[in-house]
Amino acid sequence: MTRRDFLCFIGPLAFAVPALARKPVDDGLITDRVRQRLFSDPDIKGHTVEVDTKNGVVTLNGTVETERARVKAEKLTRKVSGVKRVINKLRVEPPRPK
């Protein structure tokens, strides 16, 4: 076996092994990390936001005061390790005058 043949055989394994070694992130852990990010953000903190995760797909439900906060919640969620997809069902409800 020549060196070139050896590299052709072993080369693809170098990329496959790290991918196989990755463990999927637990849905409960993803949910906790998303909540932590959302509730520490000043634009989202204090709003009614529910987080549900199934197989890495995170669903956001609830209300925020602005479209900016709705978009930001989705962006923050996407940055959490293990999140495969975000379903953003947040509704914008401006604060009611007192």
HELIX and SHEET records of a PDB file:
HELIX    1   1 ARG A    3  ALA A   21  1                                  19    
HELIX    2   2 ASP A   27  PHE A   39  1                                  13    
HELIX    3   3 GLU A   67  ARG A   78  1                                  12    
SHEET    1   A 3 VAL A  49  LYS A  54  0                                        
SHEET    2   A 3 VAL A  57  VAL A  64 -1                                        
SHEET    3   A 3 ARG A  85  VAL A  92  1                                        
END                                                                             
